[in-house]
Amino acid sequence: MSAHRLYGDSCTPTSLSCFQTPRRIPYSEAVVQEFRPVRVGDTFGPTWETCWFRVELSIPPAWAGREVHFVWESDGEGMVWRDAQPVQGLTKEGEKTSYILTSSLKETEPHSLTLYVELACNGLFGAGKGSMIAPPDPDRRFTLSKAELVVFNRDVYELLVDLEILLDMAQLLGEENQRSFQALYAANQIVNVCDVKDPSTFPAARELAAAIFNQRNGESQHTIHAMGHCHIDSAWLWPYEETIRKCARSWVTVIRLMEHNPELTFACSQAQQFEWVRSWYPGLYAQIRDYVVKGQFIPIGGTWVEMDGNLPSGESMVRQFLQGQRFFQEQFGRICSEVLEPGYPKQTQVGVTLVFLFLFSQFWLPDTFGYSAQLPQLMSGCGIKRFLTQKLSWNLVNTFPHHTFFWEGIDGSRVLTHFPPGDSYGMHGRVEEMLKTVKNNKDKGRVNHSAVLFGFGDGGGGPTQNMLDRMKRMSDTDGLPRVQISTPDRLFSTLEKESSQLCTWVGELFLELHNGTYTTQAQIKKGNRECERILHDVEVLSTLAVAQGGTFQYPASQLQQLWRLLLLNQFHDVLPGSCIQLVVRDALQYYAEIRRAGARLQEEAVQSLCGELLQLKSGGAESTLVLNTLPWERTEVISRTGTAGTEALALVTAPSMGYAVVRESLLPPQSVAVIKQEDGSITMENGLIAVCLDAMGRLTSLRLAQSERESVANGCCANQFALFDDVPLYWDAWDVMDYHLETR
């Protein structure tokens, strides 16, 4: 009876034991610990703990010639280790619950083996208490619900996928489309022909499905460029350290899929995540590099992380591109001359630089809360002419009018921009999604190609075999859009050829959602701006110290490390403050580290640059050395400590990128008067302006001292604090809803 089921015979492990730790430790440290026996059904935790399982397996000899899987189901995220290497990610939420041991068991293959499963006590989306975005439940327990060897019946699986596609076509193409009825009748015939107890009837049933799938489209049919994708938030509902493991779990699964599906392509952004995997999983990283050479594992994006699109300074935006492109060039540039897209002329001799631009000419930022109008200029300056996102599909009120268009920045720079019309970066390869991609496309008639990014995302996971098998049946089936596994370059190259009729959008790409992220977690925003200033000053002073000559060495490696730490904190769920408290704590620690190291580097540069001036200062009259690290002359009031230890003010003018020495305190030409009235109000005057504040702190008068010109209208107040009831629909810390204006 087992032959007609998806999973046939099964057997339990010969031994199952566990070691638990609050730390995220490497394999070499875990396997030497003391393991205790456990059973299926046991629970583990609490949240953020790690459990290592030793699983000893023995495959029955009677399964010779059969496809054998190791099945593992838990509500935590798992990683299978074999022979000291990660081999498979396991997440029930990401529809990955098995590791293929063999596609056809041979006598020469090992029948007894030991696997290790590293289980993170968190789900694909963290461990929110009551809802996904709620604070994590610190006491949550995670259950091991299945651990067994099974025989996988591939013929049953293939027939199930056939039926799924046919039934979706019958249901979704509509009664006015004859193809829906053809699909329905084919499915009905399959049911009639197929005897679930007799596998010998399956081939005839599959031939009926193939007859439908092999009927081809006309030349005018819309073409979908499908690319594997796995958006992994570098931190969000889980801390940075867990993201490292999410990358490994997701990417090793992609490598396994590529082994069985040489046509699969996978677009992968964020240099920081590549660096994490390179440092923590060198064996996996070596495999990734191999598939980069084959043109299947495709680094894209060009930035260090997928950063926020509005809050970082312009210089930080440039550094995102600089550090991202530098990493990709260093890691993949030497082997890029061998990376040829399918169809790329192999006889053409392509230099490393050309191929580097060929690989990384797309900016990939699918999940950021809006996009500054300066980005097209910055992209163009970094050699990037193509941009992909989909976040504006989240707009609450106004639907964005295009999916493929030119985006023009504040200086006139333009980049070809594409929003996948399916309005998602995590599709599952279903008929419904492909039909939506065509129907929803707002640029019909202008372009006839669009993208589908498939794979579980946000918390990782990535593509599955099931997704691929669905789309294989839709590669060129009459009635459905033509679906081809493609690459970002192939998509954009095709769009460029069709771009003559495209519209142009000028200015900011504003997201009508998550407006509250401009104020949420103000300490993170303050830390970002302070650290941007510190690193700027260190670079200016260090450059001047080098230019002066002498023995000073520019701290390039230290600055790169600090910049990359700052750029990491500009990730689009960290800098906006849309992350959990664990991430906030980590981010503030990183800022403190940048401040400490930056202050040390700044002091070293100043000592080298101004050592003689500092010595003169210490040996003579009391004076203050003022440095101006900005590229224009500045005149400002500073606070300094006088000879008696009292604070005094001084007016100083310092030249551009220069210094000034202040020896005398500034005596104000006009005295400052502050008078408190009997009614609690306060009047202040400094000879230039006169101000009156009432007892509530409201500004009731503001005028020039030598004039009767009043800035605050009679009977009105300025500097008022207004309170509103703000109850967002869902993202309570991220959104400011328009209707709050009615609740003042």
N, C-alpha and C positions, 0 to 999 in steps of 0.2 A: 504493500500500500504506500510505502514511502516514496516510490518513484514519481508519483503525480503531485508531490508537494514541492514548494520552493526549497525547503530544507528537508533532506532525507534523514538517514540514520544520524544519531548523535551519541557522544559519550562525554563524560565529565573528565576534568583533569585528574591525573593520578595524585597530584599534590597541589595545594593552594595555600600559600602563607603570605604574611604581610609585615611590613615595617612602616611605622608612621613617624613623621617629623614635622615640626613647625617651619622648617627651612626648605628652600628650594635648592637641593643639593645635586651635584653631578652623579652620573651613573656609577663611576668608579668608587665613590664614597658610599653610595646606597647599597650596592650588592654585597658589601662586606659587613653589613649590620646584622643584628640578630632578628630573624623573622619568626613570627608566631603563626600557628595554624588559624585559618579563617574559613568561613563557609559562604556560599551564595546566599543572599538574604541579609547578611550582616550590614550594619551601618557604620559609617566612618565620618570623622569630623573633629572639631568644628570647622567653620568656613576658613579658607586660606591655608589649611593644613595640607600636607602631601603624604599620600600613602603609596608605598612601593610594594607591588605584589610579585612574588615568585610563582610562576605557573609551570608545572611540569606536565608534559603531554605525551601521550602514547597513541599513535594512529593505528587502528586495527588493520591487520594485513588484508582483511576481506574488502577493504576500501580501495584496493588496487585499481588504477585506471580512473578513479573518481576525482572530482574537484573537491578539495578539502579546505574549509575555512575554520579559523578560530574566531568564535563569536563572543563578544564582550559587551554587555549592556550595563550602564551605570548613569546616574544623573550628574556625575562629575566628568571632567575632561580627561581623557587618557592618552598615553603614548606607549606603543609597543616597542620594546627594545629586544633585539636579537643579535647575538654575537657582539655585544657592546656598542651597537649602532642603533639609532632610532629608525624604525621601518614603517610605522603606520600610526596616524592619528585616529583617535576614537572619540566621537562625540555623538550621543544619541540625538541631540538637538540638530546636529548637522548631518543626520542620516548616514553616519559612518559607524557601524557596529561590528565590522568583521575585518579580519586580516587574512588574505589569501595565502595559505601555506603552499599549495600546489594546484595547478590547473588540471593535472592528471597524474595521480600518485604512481610513481614507478618504484620498482623493487630496490633500485640503487639509491633512492632518496632516503634521508633519515626519517625513521618512523617514531623515534623518541627524541624529544627536544625540550629545552627550557627557555621560556620567554619571561621577560620582566615587563610589567605594566606600571607605568608611573601615572598615578591618578591624582589630579588636582581637585581639591575640595571646593570647587566652584563650577558653575555651568558656563555655557557658551556666552551668556550675558551676565556673568557675575553671580550674585546671590542676593538680589533685592528682596526685601521683606514685604510681601504683599503685592508688589508690582515690580516690573523690570527696572524702573528708574528710581525706586525707593532706596534708602540707605541699606547697605548689606545687612543681612541677618547674621550676627556674629556666632549664633549657636546652631546654625543649620547643620543637619546630618545628611550624608550622601550614601545611597544604597547601591550595593552590588547586586543586580537582579539577574544576571546571567553570565556564565563563563563556561564554555563548552566547545568541543570539536563537533563539526557538522559536515555532512555531505551536501554540497550545493548543486542543485539541479539546474544547470545552465539552460537547458531546453525549455523548462517551465518558465524561467525568468524571461527569456526572449519572447515567448508567446504572450506573457503578461504585458510586456511593453508594447507589442503589436496591438493588443486589444485596447490598451490605454489610449494610444494615438488615434485609433479608428473611432473609438467612442467619443473622444474629445472633438474630432472632426464632425461626427454626426450631430453632436450637441451644439457646437459653437459656430459652424458655418451657416446655419440658418436654413429654414424651410425653403427659401427662394433659391437655394444653391443645390444643384443636382448632386454635387460631390458629397454633401452631407448624407444624402440617401444612399449613394454608392458605398460610403464608408459604413453606414448602418447595416446595409444588407450583407456586406462582406463580414462584418462582425457576427451577424446572425448565422451566416454559413459556417463560420469558424466554430461557433458553439455547437452546431449540428454535426460537423465533421469530427470534432475533437472528443475523444473518450478520455476523460481525465485519469482513468485507471489503466490506460493503454498508451504509453509514450510513443509507440510506433505510429499513432495517428497524428502526432504533432507536426511532422514535416508537411503533410498535406494541408494542415490548418495554416501553417506559416506561409505556404505558397499563395494562399488566398489573400493574405495581408500584403505580401510582396507585390501582387498584381496591382493593388491600389497604389502602393508607394512608388512603383516603377513607372507610373503614368506621369509624364514630364510636364513642366510648366512651359508657357510661351516666353519669348524673349523679353517681353515688357514687364514680367513679374518683378516685384520688389525684392532686392537681395539684402539679406541680413548677414552682417559680419559678426559671427559669434566668437567670443574670446573668454577663456577661463579667467576668473577673477576672484579675489578674496580680500575684500577691504578689511583690514585689521586696524582698529583704532589703537594707536600707540599707547594710550591709556584712556580709560573712560569709566566703566563700571568695575574695573579691576586695576591694580597698580602696574607700574612699568615692568616690574620683574615678571609678572604673569604674562605680559605681552610677549616676552622673549620665548616662552614656552608655546604660546599660541602660534607664533610664527613657525616654530619648528614642527608642531603638530600639523599645521595646515600645509606647509610646503613639502614635508616628506610624503604626505598623502598625494600631492600633485605629482611628485616624482614617480610614485607607484603607478599612478594613472598613465603617465607618459610612457612607462615601460610597456604597457599593454595597448596604448593608443598613440602611435607615433604621429598622428595628425593633430593631437591636442596642442593648443597654444595657451599660454598663461601669462597675462599682463600683470606685472608686479611693481608697485611703486615704493617709495620711501627708503632712501639710502640707509637711514638709521637701522631699519629692520634687517637689511642685508648685513650690516656691521654686527648686530647682535648675533645673528646666526653664524657668521664667520668666526666670532669669538667663542661662542658657547657650543656650537655643533660643527666643528671643522669637517667631519666626515660627510655630513649632509651638505655643507657648503660646497665641497668638492664636486658632489653630484650635480648641484645646481649649476655650477660653472660649466659642466659638461653639456647640460641641456641648453644653456645660453649659447654655446657654440653651435648646437644643432638648430637654433632658431626657434625653440619651443618655449623655453622659460625666458620671458622678455622683460628686462628691467625697463621701466618707463617712469615718467614723472619729472625727473630732473631736479628734485628738491630733497633736502635732508629729511624732512617729514612733510606730511600733508598739513600745512600750517593754516592757521586762521588767515582769512583773506582781507582783513580790515585793520586789526589792532597792531600788528608789528610795524615798526618803522620802515621807511623805504629802504634804508640800509640793511635792515634785517631780511627784508624780502630778497635783496640781492644776494645776501649771504646764504639764504636757503638754496638758491640756484647754484651759487659758487661751490658750496660744500657738497651738495648733491651731485653735481656734474663732475666735480673733482674725484669723488669717491667712485663713481661709475667708470670714469676714465682710467683710474688707477687699477680698479679691480677687473675690468672687462676690456679695457682699451687694447691690451696686448693681444687678446684673442679675438678681437672684433673683426679682424681682417678675414677670419674664417667664417663669420656669421653671415650666412646668405639667406635672405628670405626665399621661401619656395617660389620659383619662377624668376629669381634674380639671375641675370646672365653670369654663369660661372666662369666664363673665359675673361670677364672684365677684371682688371687688376685694380683693386680698391685699397687705398691707403688707410692707415689706422684712423687718422683724423676724420676722413670722409665717412667711414663706417660708424665712428663714434656719433657724429651728427645724425647719421641715418637711424641709429638705434634710439637716440634720446632727444628727438625733435618734438616730442609731444609733452605738454604739461598736463598733468593728471591730478585733478583736485575735486573728486566727486561729492564730498560730504561736508564742505565748509559753508559757514553761515553767511554767505554773501561775498562779493568779489570787488575789490577796489578798482577804480577806473585807471589806476597807474599800472596795473598788471600787464596789459598788452605791451606797454613800452618796456617794462622790465623783461618780459619774455623775449621780445624782439632783440633786446640788447644781449641776451644770453643765447641767441641763435635758435630760439624756439618760436615756431610759427603756427603751432597747432595746439588746441586746448579742448579738453573734455571735462564736463561735469554733468550733474543731473539735479543738483540740489534745488534749483529754482522751481522744480516741479512741486515743491512743498509750499509754494506761495499760498497764503490763506485767502486772498481776495482776487488779485489780478493774475490771470493765467499768462505766463510768458508767451509771446506770439511766435516763437521760432524753436526749431530743434537743430537746424544747421544754418549757420550765418557767419558773417564776419563781425568780430567784436573790435571796435575802435576805441583806443585809449585817449587820454587827455592831450597827447602830443600828435595824434593822428596815426600812430602805429596800429596796424590791424593784424589780427590772428584769426585763422579759420577755426571756428568753434562748433562743437557738436555736443548736443544733449541726446543720449539714447532715448528714443521716443517712447520706449516702454516705461520710462520714468523710474528706473531702478538700476542699481549696480550689483544686484544680487538675485538674478533670475534663475529659474530652475529648468529651463529648456522645455517648457510646456507649450502645447498648442495655443492655449489662451494668451500667453505672453507674446508669442510671435504675431498673432492676429492683432493684439493691442498695439504692437510696435508699428504695424502698417497703418492701422486705422487712426492712431493718435498722431502720426507724423504731420506736423504743421507746415511742412515744406514740400508737400506733394507737387509734382510737376517741375520743381526746381532740381531736386535730387531724387535718386531712386535707390539709394543705399543708406543703411543705418546700422548702428551697433546694438548688439545684445551682450551684456556682461553677465556671465552665469557662474554661480557658485555662492555658497553661504558666506555672509560677510558681517562686518562690524566686530563681532567676537571671533572672527576666523571661521575655519571650516573648509571653505573653498568648493571646487567642483566635485561632483560625484560621477560614478560610472553610469548611473541611471540617467543623469542629465545628458551625458554624451550620447547614450543609446537612443534617447528620445529624438535628439536633433539629427542623428544619422538617418532616421526614417523620414525626416523633413528636408533632407538636403536638396531635393528637387522633385517635390510631389505636387502634382496638379491640384489647385485649390488652396494651397498654402504658400506663403512667401518662401523664396529660395533661401535656405539656411546653409551657410558655409563657414567652417572653422577658418578664422582669419587672424590678422594681426593689426595692431594700431596703425602701422605704416601703410599696410595695404588699404585699410579703410580710408585714411585721410588722403592717400594718393588718388583714390577713386573719387572722393569728394572734390578734390582740387580740380579734377578734369570736368566735373559737373558744376563748377562754382560760378559760372558767368551770370546766372540769374539770381544769385543769393542776395539777400538783404543785409544791411549793415546796422548793427546796434551800437550807438555811441554812448560812452560813459559807463557808470557803475552798473554792475549786475546785482541789484538789491534783492535780498531775500526778505519776503514779508512774513517773517517768523523769527523767533529766538532773539528779539530785540533786547531782552533783558540781559543777554550775555555781555553787553558792553559795561555793565556795572557789577554783575555777580562776581564774588570772590575778588574784592578790590585789592587785597594784598598781593595776589598773583599779578595783577596788572601793574601795580606799583613796582613789584620786584622786577618785572620785565623791563619797564622803562629805566629803572635805576641801573640795571645790568647792561642794557644797551649803551647808556651813557658811560659807564665804567670802562667797558671794552673799547669804546671809541677813544676815550682819553688815554688809555694804555697804549693804543696803537699810534696815536699822534705823538705822544711823548717819547715812545720807543723809537719811532721813525726819526724824530729830531735828534735823539741821542746817537743813533747810528750815523746820521748825516754829519754830525759834529766831529766824527772820527774818534779814535781811541779804541779801547778794548771792549766796549759794550756790544753784546750779542743780542740781536733781535729775538724775542721769545716766541718764535713762530709756532713751535709745536704746542707750547702751553696755551697760546691764544687760540689755536685751532680746537684744542680740547674744550676750552671755556666757551667758545662760540658754539660748538656742537651741543654743549649742555644747554645753553640758552635757546638754541634753535629747537631742541627737543621740547622744551617747555612752551614753545609757540604752537604746538600741535593743536588742532582745531577743537579738541575737547578739554584742553588744559588751560591755555591762556583765556578762552572765553569763560571758564569756570563751570562748565557743564559736566564735571566729573565728580567722583565720590571723594570723601574726606581723605582717604588713604592717598589718593593722587595729589591732593592739595598739600598734604604734609610732605610728600616727596619733592614736589615742585619748590616749596619754600626752602627745603634743605639744599636743593640745587642752587637756588639764588644765593643762599648764605655762602655756599662754596665758591661761587663766582665772585662774590664781594670780597671774601678773604683773599683768594688768589689774586684778584684784580688789584686790591690795595697793595699787596706785596710787589707785584710787577710794576705798579705805578710808582711806588717809592724807589725801586731800583732804577727806573728810568730817570726820575727827577734827580736822584743823587748823581747819576752819571752826567746829566744834562746841565744841572745847576749847582754842582758841588762847590765851585769857587764862590758863587754868590751866597750859598748857605754858610760857608765858612766866614765870609765877611760879615754876614748878618749876626752870627754868634759872637763875633769879636768887637762889634761896634755898638752904636746906639740902637735902641729898640726899633725894629722895622719888620715889615711883613712882605714876603715874596708872593706875588699873585700871578698865576699862570692862566692864560686864555687859550683853550684848546679848540676854539671855534674859528672858522675862517673869515671873521670880520672883527673890526675894532669894537670894543665894548667899554661903556662907561657905566659903572654900577656902584651902589653903596654896599660895602661889606662890613661885617662885624669883626672886630679884633680885640684882643686882650691887651690893655695898657700896662704901664710899668707898675701900677698899684694893684694890678690884678682885676681891675674893673673892666667891664665890657664897654667898648667905645665904637663909634661908627667912623668909617672913612670913605671918601669918594675917590675911586680909582679908575683910571683909563688904561686899558691894556691893549696892545696892538694885536692884529690877527696872528694867531699861532705864535704868540710871544708872551712877554712877561712885563711886570712893572713892580717896582719896590715902593712900598708905602711906609713913610717914616713918621708922619704926623696924623693925628686924628682929625676928623672933620667936625668943625663946630657948626651946627645948623644956623643958617642966617635968620631964621624965624623960630621962636620958641613954640613948643607944642603945648596946647592947653586942653585938658580933659576935665570937664565939669559935670558932676552928677547932680541932677535937679531933684527937688522934693518928690515929684511924681514918679521917680525911678528912671526917667529918661536921661540920656547922656548926650552932651554936645562936645564935639572935638573940633579943634582948629589948628592948622600948622602954618598959617600965613598964606597958603595957597588955596586950600579948600576948607569948607566948614560943613560938618556933618552932624545930624541929629538922629539918634536911635531911641525908639520908645522902649518901655519896660519889657516888651515882648521880643526885642531885638530887631524890630522892623525899622527900615530906613524911612524916616518921615521928611527929611530934608537933605539935599545935597546941592551946594552952590559954590561958586568961586568966591573966595574971601573978599576980593575987591570989587565984587559985582553983586547985583541983586538978581542975577539970572538963576532961577530955580529949576533943578532937573526932575524933581518929583512933583507931580501935579497936586494941587491942593485937594486934601481929603483922601488922597491915595497913599499907598505904602509900597516901598520896594523891599527886597530881601525877605520876602515872605516864604515860609515853609508851608507847602500845601500837601495834604495827605489824601490819598485815594484808596478805595477798596480795589485791590487787584487780585482777581481770582481767575487765573488762566484755565484754559480748557484741559490741559494735560501737563505740559512741561512747566511746572509751577515756578521753578527758579530761573527759567530761561526766557519766558515770554512776558511781554507787556501788551495786553489785549487792548484794542481800540476802545472798547466799551467802558474801560476804566475811567475815561474822561467824564463820564456821566455821574461819577460817584464822589466828586470832590466834597 
